[in-house]
Amino acid sequence: MSQSPAPPSARFVSTEWLAERLGAPDVSIVDGSWYLPALKRDAKAEYLKAHIPGAVFFDIDAVSDHESDLPHMLPGPAQFGEAVGKLGIAKDDTIVVYDGVGLGSAARVWWTFHIFGARKVFILDGGLPRWQAEGRRVESFEPARGERPFEAEMDTYAVAMLADVQHAISSSSSQVVDARAADRFRGEAPEPRPGLRSGHMPGARNVPFPLVLKDGRLASKDQIEKAFTDAGVDLDKPVITSCGSGVTAAILWLALDAIGKTPAGLYDGSWSEWAARPDTAVVTGPAD
């Protein structure tokens, strides 16, 4: 098969769609699994034990800005292009990303490929759990893929930096929506990363990311809209998504994009940056 027909969704492909195209030269499959240390799951070890045939492993910690002391900050275009090129992925491939929970870190990897210029990148609906539940084949060896060119160009407008978030808060030009759990947002639970203050940014709204998911998949349009509007978010105004370290913020990005409300930016540093700085305001309690 030299050219794979276009996927049926702008963001997702089904397990059936992917199963029919295993081995297609223009389809690159990416395991983008990542887990918080507290979960005690080793994403690379799990990949080596069982992954979708032909899938390569994308490590968001390895493909990151190593000059930053913040976790898995985005790399520059040259570094990203070199890293994914070595994985055998070309910019014009149909790229299918999945993870080990259904829909978790795959959203961050999907978003990352998008902002670096990939135009045919999709998420496997239901991820590896659904693939395995259907009894589909997995393998335990890394595929041999030759290096290919990936000329990355970064969409900097999709990435919110600290100054962008500070301006959004001070001017009310954008709404900051935090994907962390409600008790972390309110400052009632400690942060999983040491040295961070507990609470949230002034004026931020809280939409814990599980509220836009159902059974490891993106929830319905109605459920997504309800999750945001119940939190006091005006879906007709710009939104910057945030979380602990920029991973689950991408789930909110994906959810908003799916209902036709593409965010104004994703705060890459997220709470790991904001709460570690002495010059940023932190408030506790429910959203004001």
Secondary structure, DSSP 8 states (H G I E B T S, - for coil): --S----SSSSEE-HHHHHTTTT-TTEEEEE-----GGG---HHHHHHHSB-TT-EE--TTTSS-TT-SSTT----HHHHHHHHHHTT--TTSEEEEE-SSSSSHHHHHHHHHHHTT-SSEEEETTHHHHHHHTT---B-S--------------GGGEE-HHHHHHHHHHTSSEEEE-S-HHHHTT-S--SSTT---SB-TT-EE--GGGGEETTEE--HHHHHHHHHHTT--TTS-EEEE-SSSSTHHHHHHHHHHTT---SEEESSHHHHHTT-TTS--B-SS--
